[in-house]
């Protein structure tokens, strides 16, 4: 004879509230741990290296924080649209 399954018993109200509170607390802990820096270290910006000065107003090269040149491939030409089929001049 196969064993009998226990009848379904829904979760009581207090237990359901406890599960909901634990889920919310877990979600808040995960979000907080993603947003908070570990160890509470406050990072200060590093000063520029001594051999380069920060950029002056309007200066774009030979300074820290200047313009960076980017080499890109030239865009490829768009493919030609397919030719329309030739109209038949023969009449049936």
HUHUWO-V147283 format. One record per backbone hydrogen bond with DSSP energy under -0.5 kcal/mol. NH is the residue of the N-H (numbers start at 1). CO is the residue of the C=O. Records with the same first field share a line. If there is no record, write none. Layout:
NH=CO / CO
This chain:
16=12
17=13
18=14
19=15
20=16
21=17
22=18
23=19
24=20
25=21
26=22
27=23
28=24
29=25
30=26
31=27
32=28
33=29
34=30
35=31
36=32
40=37
41=38
43=41
52=49
55=64
59=56
64=53
66=63
67=60
72=70
